[in-house]
Amino acid sequence: MIVISDTSPITSLAAIGQLDLLRQLYNIGLRITGLLGVLIEAKQKGFILAVKPLLNQLIATAEFRVADALYARILHIVAE
């Protein structure tokens, strides 16, 4: 499986009409996700022990913004 976190290349391909290419990439396992999706998957696969400290650090130091409801949902998904 290939995971893309920065979706700008995908949206750029869509903008220039390359939907067939996007379908082909999807068919070979391309999955588009954002940073929160990467953190969830990293926890589920055992690459990190917890999402909450990383998420809090992103919010505090990297000007990362996430709605309260989404923050709670992410922590629920990863059982934190």
N, CA, C and O atoms as a Maestro MAE file, in Angstrom:
{
 s_m_m2io_version
 :::
 2.0.0
}

f_m_ct {
 s_m_title
 :::
 protein
 m_atom[320] {
  # First column is atom index #
  i_m_mmod_type
  r_m_x_coord
  r_m_y_coord
  r_m_z_coord
  i_m_residue_number
  s_m_chain_name
  s_m_pdb_residue_name
  s_m_pdb_atom_name
  i_m_atomic_number
  :::
  1 25 0.841 -1.168 0.000 1 A "MET " " N  " 7
  2 3 0.000 0.000 0.000 1 A "MET " " CA " 6
  3 2 0.891 1.238 0.000 1 A "MET " " C  " 6
  4 15 1.907 1.278 0.694 1 A "MET " " O  " 8
  5 25 0.519 2.215 -0.756 2 A "ILE " " N  " 7
  6 3 1.209 3.497 -0.819 2 A "ILE " " CA " 6
  7 2 0.305 4.524 -0.158 2 A "ILE " " C  " 6
  8 15 -0.882 4.599 -0.474 2 A "ILE " " O  " 8
  9 25 0.847 5.308 0.749 3 A "VAL " " N  " 7
  10 3 0.054 6.335 1.421 3 A "VAL " " CA " 6
  11 2 0.600 7.696 1.036 3 A "VAL " " C  " 6
  12 15 1.802 7.947 1.127 3 A "VAL " " O  " 8
  13 25 -0.291 8.563 0.609 4 A "ILE " " N  " 7
  14 3 0.077 9.936 0.270 4 A "ILE " " CA " 6
  15 2 -0.493 10.845 1.347 4 A "ILE " " C  " 6
  16 15 -1.702 10.852 1.578 4 A "ILE " " O  " 8
  17 25 0.365 11.608 2.006 5 A "SER " " N  " 7
  18 3 -0.107 12.534 3.021 5 A "SER " " CA " 6
  19 2 -0.352 13.917 2.424 5 A "SER " " C  " 6
  20 15 -1.359 14.556 2.731 5 A "SER " " O  " 8
  21 25 0.547 14.374 1.589 6 A "ASP " " N  " 7
  22 3 0.377 15.668 0.929 6 A "ASP " " CA " 6
  23 2 -0.470 15.435 -0.320 6 A "ASP " " C  " 6
  24 15 -0.001 14.845 -1.293 6 A "ASP " " O  " 8
  25 25 -1.693 15.890 -0.288 7 A "THR " " N  " 7
  26 3 -2.609 15.604 -1.390 7 A "THR " " CA " 6
  27 2 -2.508 16.594 -2.545 7 A "THR " " C  " 6
  28 15 -3.246 16.468 -3.523 7 A "THR " " O  " 8
  29 25 -1.614 17.574 -2.455 8 A "SER " " N  " 7
  30 3 -1.539 18.554 -3.533 8 A "SER " " CA " 6
  31 2 -1.203 17.934 -4.887 8 A "SER " " C  " 6
  32 15 -1.750 18.396 -5.889 8 A "SER " " O  " 8
  33 25 -0.328 16.903 -4.989 9 A "PRO " " N  " 7
  34 3 -0.120 16.294 -6.302 9 A "PRO " " CA " 6
  35 2 -1.389 15.647 -6.852 9 A "PRO " " C  " 6
  36 15 -1.628 15.663 -8.060 9 A "PRO " " O  " 8
  37 25 -2.188 15.085 -5.973 10 A "ILE " " N  " 7
  38 3 -3.429 14.429 -6.397 10 A "ILE " " CA " 6
  39 2 -4.420 15.461 -6.917 10 A "ILE " " C  " 6
  40 15 -5.024 15.273 -7.972 10 A "ILE " " O  " 8
  41 25 -4.584 16.548 -6.175 11 A "THR " " N  " 7
  42 3 -5.523 17.579 -6.629 11 A "THR " " CA " 6
  43 2 -5.028 18.242 -7.910 11 A "THR " " C  " 6
  44 15 -5.826 18.654 -8.753 11 A "THR " " O  " 8
  45 25 -3.722 18.341 -8.050 12 A "SER " " N  " 7
  46 3 -3.171 18.915 -9.285 12 A "SER " " CA " 6
  47 2 -3.470 18.016 -10.479 12 A "SER " " C  " 6
  48 15 -3.838 18.506 -11.547 12 A "SER " " O  " 8
  49 25 -3.313 16.704 -10.307 13 A "LEU " " N  " 7
  50 3 -3.642 15.771 -11.394 13 A "LEU " " CA " 6
  51 2 -5.131 15.856 -11.751 13 A "LEU " " C  " 6
  52 15 -5.496 15.834 -12.926 13 A "LEU " " O  " 8
  53 25 -5.970 15.952 -10.742 14 A "ALA " " N  " 7
  54 3 -7.409 16.071 -11.001 14 A "ALA " " CA " 6
  55 2 -7.712 17.365 -11.744 14 A "ALA " " C  " 6
  56 15 -8.559 17.389 -12.637 14 A "ALA " " O  " 8
  57 25 -7.022 18.438 -11.376 15 A "ALA " " N  " 7
  58 3 -7.264 19.742 -12.003 15 A "ALA " " CA " 6
  59 2 -6.922 19.746 -13.483 15 A "ALA " " C  " 6
  60 15 -7.523 20.492 -14.257 15 A "ALA " " O  " 8
  61 25 -5.963 18.921 -13.882 16 A "ILE " " N  " 7
  62 3 -5.600 18.883 -15.302 16 A "ILE " " CA " 6
  63 2 -6.243 17.708 -16.031 16 A "ILE " " C  " 6
  64 15 -5.837 17.345 -17.135 16 A "ILE " " O  " 8
  65 25 -7.252 17.122 -15.394 17 A "GLY " " N  " 7
  66 3 -8.046 16.107 -16.080 17 A "GLY " " CA " 6
  67 2 -7.441 14.715 -16.124 17 A "GLY " " C  " 6
  68 15 -7.797 13.926 -16.999 17 A "GLY " " O  " 8
  69 25 -6.559 14.395 -15.229 18 A "GLN " " N  " 7
  70 3 -5.912 13.082 -15.234 18 A "GLN " " CA " 6
  71 2 -6.635 12.092 -14.316 18 A "GLN " " C  " 6
  72 15 -5.999 11.401 -13.520 18 A "GLN " " O  " 8
  73 25 -7.944 12.030 -14.429 19 A "LEU " " N  " 7
  74 3 -8.729 11.141 -13.583 19 A "LEU " " CA " 6
  75 2 -8.436 9.672 -13.878 19 A "LEU " " C  " 6
  76 15 -8.469 8.846 -12.966 19 A "LEU " " O  " 8
  77 25 -8.149 9.332 -15.137 20 A "ASP " " N  " 7
  78 3 -7.801 7.948 -15.462 20 A "ASP " " CA " 6
  79 2 -6.517 7.526 -14.748 20 A "ASP " " C  " 6
  80 15 -6.424 6.407 -14.244 20 A "ASP " " O  " 8
  81 25 -5.537 8.415 -14.706 21 A "LEU " " N  " 7
  82 3 -4.297 8.123 -13.998 21 A "LEU " " CA " 6
  83 2 -4.574 7.935 -12.506 21 A "LEU " " C  " 6
  84 15 -4.030 7.026 -11.879 21 A "LEU " " O  " 8
  85 25 -5.410 8.787 -11.947 22 A "LEU " " N  " 7
  86 3 -5.752 8.647 -10.533 22 A "LEU " " CA " 6
  87 2 -6.447 7.314 -10.259 22 A "LEU " " C  " 6
  88 15 -6.177 6.671 -9.244 22 A "LEU " " O  " 8
  89 25 -7.335 6.901 -11.155 23 A "ARG " " N  " 7
  90 3 -8.010 5.594 -10.999 23 A "ARG " " CA " 6
  91 2 -6.996 4.457 -11.041 23 A "ARG " " C  " 6
  92 15 -7.081 3.522 -10.246 23 A "ARG " " O  " 8
  93 25 -6.044 4.529 -11.958 24 A "GLN " " N  " 7
  94 3 -5.015 3.489 -12.060 24 A "GLN " " CA " 6
  95 2 -4.181 3.435 -10.784 24 A "GLN " " C  " 6
  96 15 -3.879 2.352 -10.281 24 A "GLN " " O  " 8
  97 25 -3.812 4.593 -10.265 25 A "LEU " " N  " 7
  98 3 -3.038 4.632 -9.031 25 A "LEU " " CA " 6
  99 2 -3.839 4.055 -7.865 25 A "LEU " " C  " 6
  100 15 -3.300 3.329 -7.030 25 A "LEU " " O  " 8
  101 25 -5.125 4.385 -7.816 26 A "TYR " " N  " 7
  102 3 -5.988 3.835 -6.772 26 A "TYR " " CA " 6
  103 2 -6.057 2.312 -6.886 26 A "TYR " " C  " 6
  104 15 -6.021 1.607 -5.877 26 A "TYR " " O  " 8
  105 25 -6.154 1.817 -8.099 27 A "ASN " " N  " 7
  106 3 -6.263 0.373 -8.323 27 A "ASN " " CA " 6
  107 2 -5.011 -0.389 -7.902 27 A "ASN " " C  " 6
  108 15 -5.093 -1.575 -7.585 27 A "ASN " " O  " 8
  109 25 -3.850 0.271 -7.894 28 A "ILE " " N  " 7
  110 3 -2.639 -0.429 -7.456 28 A "ILE " " CA " 6
  111 2 -2.355 -0.201 -5.973 28 A "ILE " " C  " 6
  112 15 -1.325 -0.646 -5.466 28 A "ILE " " O  " 8
  113 25 -3.247 0.480 -5.281 29 A "GLY " " N  " 7
  114 3 -3.113 0.605 -3.833 29 A "GLY " " CA " 6
  115 2 -2.811 1.982 -3.294 29 A "GLY " " C  " 6
  116 15 -2.543 2.122 -2.100 29 A "GLY " " O  " 8
  117 25 -2.844 2.999 -4.125 30 A "LEU " " N  " 7
  118 3 -2.640 4.364 -3.647 30 A "LEU " " CA " 6
  119 2 -3.785 4.734 -2.719 30 A "LEU " " C  " 6
  120 15 -4.953 4.560 -3.065 30 A "LEU " " O  " 8
  121 25 -3.457 5.235 -1.566 31 A "ARG " " N  " 7
  122 3 -4.476 5.681 -0.629 31 A "ARG " " CA " 6
  123 2 -4.127 7.094 -0.207 31 A "ARG " " C  " 6
  124 15 -2.993 7.369 0.185 31 A "ARG " " O  " 8
  125 25 -5.078 7.968 -0.284 32 A "ILE " " N  " 7
  126 3 -4.851 9.370 0.060 32 A "ILE " " CA " 6
  127 2 -5.327 9.593 1.488 32 A "ILE " " C  " 6
  128 15 -6.456 9.252 1.840 32 A "ILE " " O  " 8
  129 25 -4.468 10.161 2.292 33 A "THR " " N  " 7
  130 3 -4.826 10.476 3.667 33 A "THR " " CA " 6
  131 2 -4.069 11.718 4.098 33 A "THR " " C  " 6
  132 15 -3.071 12.099 3.487 33 A "THR " " O  " 8
  133 25 -4.542 12.321 5.125 34 A "GLY " " N  " 7
  134 3 -3.852 13.485 5.665 34 A "GLY " " CA " 6
  135 2 -3.000 13.090 6.861 34 A "GLY " " C  " 6
  136 15 -2.831 11.908 7.159 34 A "GLY " " O  " 8
  137 25 -2.476 14.081 7.529 35 A "LEU " " N  " 7
  138 3 -1.595 13.838 8.660 35 A "LEU " " CA " 6
  139 2 -2.285 13.038 9.757 35 A "LEU " " C  " 6
  140 15 -1.680 12.141 10.344 35 A "LEU " " O  " 8
  141 25 -3.539 13.353 10.038 36 A "LEU " " N  " 7
  142 3 -4.242 12.620 11.089 36 A "LEU " " CA " 6
  143 2 -4.401 11.147 10.716 36 A "LEU " " C  " 6
  144 15 -4.277 10.273 11.574 36 A "LEU " " O  " 8
  145 25 -4.671 10.871 9.451 37 A "GLY " " N  " 7
  146 3 -4.766 9.496 8.989 37 A "GLY " " CA " 6
  147 2 -3.447 8.757 9.116 37 A "GLY " " C  " 6
  148 15 -3.418 7.571 9.445 37 A "GLY " " O  " 8
  149 25 -2.354 9.464 8.854 38 A "VAL " " N  " 7
  150 3 -1.026 8.861 9.001 38 A "VAL " " CA " 6
  151 2 -0.770 8.525 10.469 38 A "VAL " " C  " 6
  152 15 -0.250 7.453 10.777 38 A "VAL " " O  " 8
  153 25 -1.132 9.433 11.375 39 A "LEU " " N  " 7
  154 3 -0.946 9.173 12.803 39 A "LEU " " CA " 6
  155 2 -1.789 7.986 13.274 39 A "LEU " " C  " 6
  156 15 -1.317 7.160 14.054 39 A "LEU " " O  " 8
  157 25 -3.023 7.903 12.805 40 A "ILE " " N  " 7
  158 3 -3.887 6.772 13.175 40 A "ILE " " CA " 6
  159 2 -3.262 5.469 12.707 40 A "ILE " " C  " 6
  160 15 -3.167 4.510 13.473 40 A "ILE " " O  " 8
  161 25 -2.840 5.432 11.465 41 A "GLU " " N  " 7
  162 3 -2.258 4.208 10.917 41 A "GLU " " CA " 6
  163 2 -0.956 3.845 11.614 41 A "GLU " " C  " 6
  164 15 -0.690 2.668 11.861 41 A "GLU " " O  " 8
  165 25 -0.142 4.846 11.933 42 A "ALA " " N  " 7
  166 3 1.112 4.587 12.641 42 A "ALA " " CA " 6
  167 2 0.849 3.949 14.007 42 A "ALA " " C  " 6
  168 15 1.567 3.039 14.420 42 A "ALA " " O  " 8
  169 25 -0.172 4.425 14.697 43 A "LYS " " N  " 7
  170 3 -0.526 3.836 16.001 43 A "LYS " " CA " 6
  171 2 -1.057 2.418 15.818 43 A "LYS " " C  " 6
  172 15 -0.656 1.508 16.544 43 A "LYS " " O  " 8
  173 25 -1.949 2.224 14.862 44 A "GLN " " N  " 7
  174 3 -2.544 0.909 14.637 44 A "GLN " " CA " 6
  175 2 -1.504 -0.128 14.233 44 A "GLN " " C  " 6
  176 15 -1.656 -1.310 14.541 44 A "GLN " " O  " 8
  177 25 -0.459 0.300 13.552 45 A "LYS " " N  " 7
  178 3 0.583 -0.630 13.110 45 A "LYS " " CA " 6
  179 2 1.732 -0.743 14.112 45 A "LYS " " C  " 6
  180 15 2.691 -1.479 13.879 45 A "LYS " " O  " 8
  181 25 1.635 -0.015 15.225 46 A "GLY " " N  " 7
  182 3 2.629 -0.123 16.275 46 A "GLY " " CA " 6
  183 2 3.890 0.696 16.065 46 A "GLY " " C  " 6
  184 15 4.886 0.463 16.750 46 A "GLY " " O  " 8
  185 25 3.880 1.644 15.142 47 A "PHE " " N  " 7
  186 3 5.047 2.486 14.908 47 A "PHE " " CA " 6
  187 2 5.197 3.566 15.974 47 A "PHE " " C  " 6
  188 15 6.303 4.030 16.254 47 A "PHE " " O  " 8
  189 25 4.076 3.957 16.560 48 A "ILE " " N  " 7
  190 3 4.089 4.917 17.669 48 A "ILE " " CA " 6
  191 2 3.215 4.354 18.769 48 A "ILE " " C  " 6
  192 15 2.306 3.566 18.506 48 A "ILE " " O  " 8
  193 25 3.487 4.755 20.002 49 A "LEU " " N  " 7
  194 3 2.711 4.257 21.133 49 A "LEU " " CA " 6
  195 2 1.440 5.054 21.359 49 A "LEU " " C  " 6
  196 15 0.439 4.513 21.829 49 A "LEU " " O  " 8
  197 25 1.475 6.349 21.024 50 A "ALA " " N  " 7
  198 3 0.328 7.204 21.290 50 A "ALA " " CA " 6
  199 2 0.246 8.329 20.260 50 A "ALA " " C  " 6
  200 15 1.261 8.830 19.776 50 A "ALA " " O  " 8
  201 25 -0.977 8.705 19.944 51 A "VAL " " N  " 7
  202 3 -1.243 9.802 19.008 51 A "VAL " " CA " 6
  203 2 -1.361 11.127 19.754 51 A "VAL " " C  " 6
  204 15 -0.903 12.162 19.269 51 A "VAL " " O  " 8
  205 25 -1.974 11.092 20.932 52 A "LYS " " N  " 7
  206 3 -2.296 12.328 21.642 52 A "LYS " " CA " 6
  207 2 -1.083 13.227 21.891 52 A "LYS " " C  " 6
  208 15 -1.181 14.428 21.638 52 A "LYS " " O  " 8
  209 25 0.054 12.714 22.371 53 A "PRO " " N  " 7
  210 3 1.187 13.623 22.592 53 A "PRO " " CA " 6
  211 2 1.697 14.267 21.302 53 A "PRO " " C  " 6
  212 15 2.079 15.437 21.294 53 A "PRO " " O  " 8
  213 25 1.700 13.505 20.227 54 A "LEU " " N  " 7
  214 3 2.144 14.061 18.953 54 A "LEU " " CA " 6
  215 2 1.166 15.109 18.441 54 A "LEU " " C  " 6
  216 15 1.571 16.162 17.947 54 A "LEU " " O  " 8
  217 25 -0.110 14.817 18.562 55 A "LEU " " N  " 7
  218 3 -1.138 15.758 18.128 55 A "LEU " " CA " 6
  219 2 -1.049 17.043 18.948 55 A "LEU " " C  " 6
  220 15 -1.132 18.140 18.395 55 A "LEU " " O  " 8
  221 25 -0.882 16.913 20.264 56 A "ASN " " N  " 7
  222 3 -0.749 18.098 21.121 56 A "ASN " " CA " 6
  223 2 0.490 18.907 20.766 56 A "ASN " " C  " 6
  224 15 0.457 20.137 20.781 56 A "ASN " " O  " 8
  225 25 1.582 18.218 20.448 57 A "GLN " " N  " 7
  226 3 2.813 18.912 20.064 57 A "GLN " " CA " 6
  227 2 2.629 19.661 18.746 57 A "GLN " " C  " 6
  228 15 3.102 20.788 18.600 57 A "GLN " " O  " 8
  229 25 1.947 19.042 17.795 58 A "LEU " " N  " 7
  230 3 1.664 19.713 16.518 58 A "LEU " " CA " 6
  231 2 0.835 20.971 16.731 58 A "LEU " " C  " 6
  232 15 1.099 22.011 16.128 58 A "LEU " " O  " 8
  233 25 -0.169 20.867 17.593 59 A "ILE " " N  " 7
  234 3 -1.044 22.012 17.875 59 A "ILE " " CA " 6
  235 2 -0.252 23.131 18.565 59 A "ILE " " C  " 6
  236 15 -0.423 24.310 18.252 59 A "ILE " " O  " 8
  237 25 0.613 22.744 19.506 60 A "ALA " " N  " 7
  238 3 1.342 23.737 20.294 60 A "ALA " " CA " 6
  239 2 2.490 24.391 19.539 60 A "ALA " " C  " 6
  240 15 2.784 25.566 19.759 60 A "ALA " " O  " 8
  241 25 3.144 23.644 18.651 61 A "THR " " N  " 7
  242 3 4.371 24.186 18.062 61 A "THR " " CA " 6
  243 2 4.351 24.373 16.553 61 A "THR " " C  " 6
  244 15 5.150 25.141 16.018 61 A "THR " " O  " 8
  245 25 3.464 23.695 15.867 62 A "ALA " " N  " 7
  246 3 3.492 23.756 14.402 62 A "ALA " " CA " 6
  247 2 2.287 24.484 13.814 62 A "ALA " " C  " 6
  248 15 2.033 24.405 12.612 62 A "ALA " " O  " 8
  249 25 1.555 25.185 14.658 63 A "GLU " " N  " 7
  250 3 0.362 25.902 14.209 63 A "GLU " " CA " 6
  251 2 -0.636 24.988 13.496 63 A "GLU " " C  " 6
  252 15 -1.365 25.420 12.602 63 A "GLU " " O  " 8
  253 25 -0.655 23.728 13.905 64 A "PHE " " N  " 7
  254 3 -1.599 22.765 13.346 64 A "PHE " " CA " 6
  255 2 -2.938 23.001 14.017 64 A "PHE " " C  " 6
  256 15 -3.014 23.145 15.237 64 A "PHE " " O  " 8
  257 25 -3.993 23.040 13.220 65 A "ARG " " N  " 7
  258 3 -5.334 23.284 13.773 65 A "ARG " " CA " 6
  259 2 -6.227 22.085 13.510 65 A "ARG " " C  " 6
  260 15 -6.209 21.494 12.431 65 A "ARG " " O  " 8
  261 25 -7.001 21.745 14.517 66 A "VAL " " N  " 7
  262 3 -7.965 20.656 14.381 66 A "VAL " " CA " 6
  263 2 -9.173 21.004 15.256 66 A "VAL " " C  " 6
  264 15 -9.025 21.450 16.394 66 A "VAL " " O  " 8
  265 25 -10.353 20.793 14.709 67 A "ALA " " N  " 7
  266 3 -11.581 21.072 15.462 67 A "ALA " " CA " 6
  267 2 -11.665 20.145 16.667 67 A "ALA " " C  " 6
  268 15 -11.194 19.009 16.624 67 A "ALA " " O  " 8
  269 25 -12.265 20.639 17.733 68 A "ASP " " N  " 7
  270 3 -12.395 19.850 18.958 68 A "ASP " " CA " 6
  271 2 -13.075 18.513 18.714 68 A "ASP " " C  " 6
  272 15 -12.656 17.492 19.260 68 A "ASP " " O  " 8
  273 25 -14.128 18.514 17.892 69 A "ALA " " N  " 7
  274 3 -14.858 17.267 17.618 69 A "ALA " " CA " 6
  275 2 -13.969 16.271 16.872 69 A "ALA " " C  " 6
  276 15 -14.013 15.074 17.154 69 A "ALA " " O  " 8
  277 25 -13.174 16.747 15.936 70 A "LEU " " N  " 7
  278 3 -12.277 15.859 15.198 70 A "LEU " " CA " 6
  279 2 -11.166 15.346 16.108 70 A "LEU " " C  " 6
  280 15 -10.798 14.174 16.038 70 A "LEU " " O  " 8
  281 25 -10.636 16.208 16.951 71 A "TYR " " N  " 7
  282 3 -9.616 15.815 17.919 71 A "TYR " " CA " 6
  283 2 -10.145 14.657 18.779 71 A "TYR " " C  " 6
  284 15 -9.467 13.645 18.956 71 A "TYR " " O  " 8
  285 25 -11.348 14.820 19.303 72 A "ALA " " N  " 7
  286 3 -11.951 13.775 20.135 72 A "ALA " " CA " 6
  287 2 -12.183 12.496 19.340 72 A "ALA " " C  " 6
  288 15 -11.965 11.399 19.853 72 A "ALA " " O  " 8
  289 25 -12.618 12.628 18.109 73 A "ARG " " N  " 7
  290 3 -12.868 11.444 17.262 73 A "ARG " " CA " 6
  291 2 -11.568 10.673 16.980 73 A "ARG " " C  " 6
  292 15 -11.548 9.444 17.030 73 A "ARG " " O  " 8
  293 25 -10.501 11.397 16.687 74 A "ILE " " N  " 7
  294 3 -9.214 10.756 16.432 74 A "ILE " " CA " 6
  295 2 -8.781 9.969 17.662 74 A "ILE " " C  " 6
  296 15 -8.363 8.816 17.548 74 A "ILE " " O  " 8
  297 25 -8.879 10.581 18.831 75 A "LEU " " N  " 7
  298 3 -8.469 9.889 20.058 75 A "LEU " " CA " 6
  299 2 -9.373 8.690 20.340 75 A "LEU " " C  " 6
  300 15 -8.912 7.675 20.861 75 A "LEU " " O  " 8
  301 25 -10.644 8.799 20.002 76 A "HIS " " N  " 7
  302 3 -11.562 7.662 20.157 76 A "HIS " " CA " 6
  303 2 -11.162 6.516 19.232 76 A "HIS " " C  " 6
  304 15 -11.152 5.357 19.646 76 A "HIS " " O  " 8
  305 25 -10.834 6.833 17.994 77 A "ILE " " N  " 7
  306 3 -10.447 5.815 17.021 77 A "ILE " " CA " 6
  307 2 -9.231 5.029 17.504 77 A "ILE " " C  " 6
  308 15 -9.159 3.812 17.336 77 A "ILE " " O  " 8
  309 25 -8.278 5.738 18.106 78 A "VAL " " N  " 7
  310 3 -7.045 5.069 18.548 78 A "VAL " " CA " 6
  311 2 -7.101 4.657 20.023 78 A "VAL " " C  " 6
  312 15 -6.092 4.263 20.608 78 A "VAL " " O  " 8
  313 25 -8.280 4.754 20.604 79 A "ALA " " N  " 7
  314 3 -8.524 4.319 21.988 79 A "ALA " " CA " 6
  315 2 -7.599 5.029 22.984 79 A "ALA " " C  " 6
  316 15 -6.953 4.392 23.816 79 A "ALA " " O  " 8
  317 25 -7.553 6.340 22.878 80 A "GLU " " N  " 7
  318 3 -6.773 7.125 23.839 80 A "GLU " " CA " 6
  319 2 -7.692 8.086 24.579 80 A "GLU " " C  " 6
  320 15 -7.233 8.842 25.436 80 A "GLU " " O  " 8
  :::
 }
 m_bond[319] {
  # First column is bond index #
  i_m_from
  i_m_to
  i_m_order
  :::
  1 1 2 1
  2 2 3 1
  3 3 4 2
  4 3 5 1
  5 5 6 1
  6 6 7 1
  7 7 8 2
  8 7 9 1
  9 9 10 1
  10 10 11 1
  11 11 12 2
  12 11 13 1
  13 13 14 1
  14 14 15 1
  15 15 16 2
  16 15 17 1
  17 17 18 1
  18 18 19 1
  19 19 20 2
  20 19 21 1
  21 21 22 1
  22 22 23 1
  23 23 24 2
  24 23 25 1
  25 25 26 1
  26 26 27 1
  27 27 28 2
  28 27 29 1
  29 29 30 1
  30 30 31 1
  31 31 32 2
  32 31 33 1
  33 33 34 1
  34 34 35 1
  35 35 36 2
  36 35 37 1
  37 37 38 1
  38 38 39 1
  39 39 40 2
  40 39 41 1
  41 41 42 1
  42 42 43 1
  43 43 44 2
  44 43 45 1
  45 45 46 1
  46 46 47 1
  47 47 48 2
  48 47 49 1
  49 49 50 1
  50 50 51 1
  51 51 52 2
  52 51 53 1
  53 53 54 1
  54 54 55 1
  55 55 56 2
  56 55 57 1
  57 57 58 1
  58 58 59 1
  59 59 60 2
  60 59 61 1
  61 61 62 1
  62 62 63 1
  63 63 64 2
  64 63 65 1
  65 65 66 1
  66 66 67 1
  67 67 68 2
  68 67 69 1
  69 69 70 1
  70 70 71 1
  71 71 72 2
  72 71 73 1
  73 73 74 1
  74 74 75 1
  75 75 76 2
  76 75 77 1
  77 77 78 1
  78 78 79 1
  79 79 80 2
  80 79 81 1
  81 81 82 1
  82 82 83 1
  83 83 84 2
  84 83 85 1
  85 85 86 1
  86 86 87 1
  87 87 88 2
  88 87 89 1
  89 89 90 1
  90 90 91 1
  91 91 92 2
  92 91 93 1
  93 93 94 1
  94 94 95 1
  95 95 96 2
  96 95 97 1
  97 97 98 1
  98 98 99 1
  99 99 100 2
  100 99 101 1
  101 101 102 1
  102 102 103 1
  103 103 104 2
  104 103 105 1
  105 105 106 1
  106 106 107 1
  107 107 108 2
  108 107 109 1
  109 109 110 1
  110 110 111 1
  111 111 112 2
  112 111 113 1
  113 113 114 1
  114 114 115 1
  115 115 116 2
  116 115 117 1
  117 117 118 1
  118 118 119 1
  119 119 120 2
  120 119 121 1
  121 121 122 1
  122 122 123 1
  123 123 124 2
  124 123 125 1
  125 125 126 1
  126 126 127 1
  127 127 128 2
  128 127 129 1
  129 129 130 1
  130 130 131 1
  131 131 132 2
  132 131 133 1
  133 133 134 1
  134 134 135 1
  135 135 136 2
  136 135 137 1
  137 137 138 1
  138 138 139 1
  139 139 140 2
  140 139 141 1
  141 141 142 1
  142 142 143 1
  143 143 144 2
  144 143 145 1
  145 145 146 1
  146 146 147 1
  147 147 148 2
  148 147 149 1
  149 149 150 1
  150 150 151 1
  151 151 152 2
  152 151 153 1
  153 153 154 1
  154 154 155 1
  155 155 156 2
  156 155 157 1
  157 157 158 1
  158 158 159 1
  159 159 160 2
  160 159 161 1
  161 161 162 1
  162 162 163 1
  163 163 164 2
  164 163 165 1
  165 165 166 1
  166 166 167 1
  167 167 168 2
  168 167 169 1
  169 169 170 1
  170 170 171 1
  171 171 172 2
  172 171 173 1
  173 173 174 1
  174 174 175 1
  175 175 176 2
  176 175 177 1
  177 177 178 1
  178 178 179 1
  179 179 180 2
  180 179 181 1
  181 181 182 1
  182 182 183 1
  183 183 184 2
  184 183 185 1
  185 185 186 1
  186 186 187 1
  187 187 188 2
  188 187 189 1
  189 189 190 1
  190 190 191 1
  191 191 192 2
  192 191 193 1
  193 193 194 1
  194 194 195 1
  195 195 196 2
  196 195 197 1
  197 197 198 1
  198 198 199 1
  199 199 200 2
  200 199 201 1
  201 201 202 1
  202 202 203 1
  203 203 204 2
  204 203 205 1
  205 205 206 1
  206 206 207 1
  207 207 208 2
  208 207 209 1
  209 209 210 1
  210 210 211 1
  211 211 212 2
  212 211 213 1
  213 213 214 1
  214 214 215 1
  215 215 216 2
  216 215 217 1
  217 217 218 1
  218 218 219 1
  219 219 220 2
  220 219 221 1
  221 221 222 1
  222 222 223 1
  223 223 224 2
  224 223 225 1
  225 225 226 1
  226 226 227 1
  227 227 228 2
  228 227 229 1
  229 229 230 1
  230 230 231 1
  231 231 232 2
  232 231 233 1
  233 233 234 1
  234 234 235 1
  235 235 236 2
  236 235 237 1
  237 237 238 1
  238 238 239 1
  239 239 240 2
  240 239 241 1
  241 241 242 1
  242 242 243 1
  243 243 244 2
  244 243 245 1
  245 245 246 1
  246 246 247 1
  247 247 248 2
  248 247 249 1
  249 249 250 1
  250 250 251 1
  251 251 252 2
  252 251 253 1
  253 253 254 1
  254 254 255 1
  255 255 256 2
  256 255 257 1
  257 257 258 1
  258 258 259 1
  259 259 260 2
  260 259 261 1
  261 261 262 1
  262 262 263 1
  263 263 264 2
  264 263 265 1
  265 265 266 1
  266 266 267 1
  267 267 268 2
  268 267 269 1
  269 269 270 1
  270 270 271 1
  271 271 272 2
  272 271 273 1
  273 273 274 1
  274 274 275 1
  275 275 276 2
  276 275 277 1
  277 277 278 1
  278 278 279 1
  279 279 280 2
  280 279 281 1
  281 281 282 1
  282 282 283 1
  283 283 284 2
  284 283 285 1
  285 285 286 1
  286 286 287 1
  287 287 288 2
  288 287 289 1
  289 289 290 1
  290 290 291 1
  291 291 292 2
  292 291 293 1
  293 293 294 1
  294 294 295 1
  295 295 296 2
  296 295 297 1
  297 297 298 1
  298 298 299 1
  299 299 300 2
  300 299 301 1
  301 301 302 1
  302 302 303 1
  303 303 304 2
  304 303 305 1
  305 305 306 1
  306 306 307 1
  307 307 308 2
  308 307 309 1
  309 309 310 1
  310 310 311 1
  311 311 312 2
  312 311 313 1
  313 313 314 1
  314 314 315 1
  315 315 316 2
  316 315 317 1
  317 317 318 1
  318 318 319 1
  319 319 320 2
  :::
 }
}
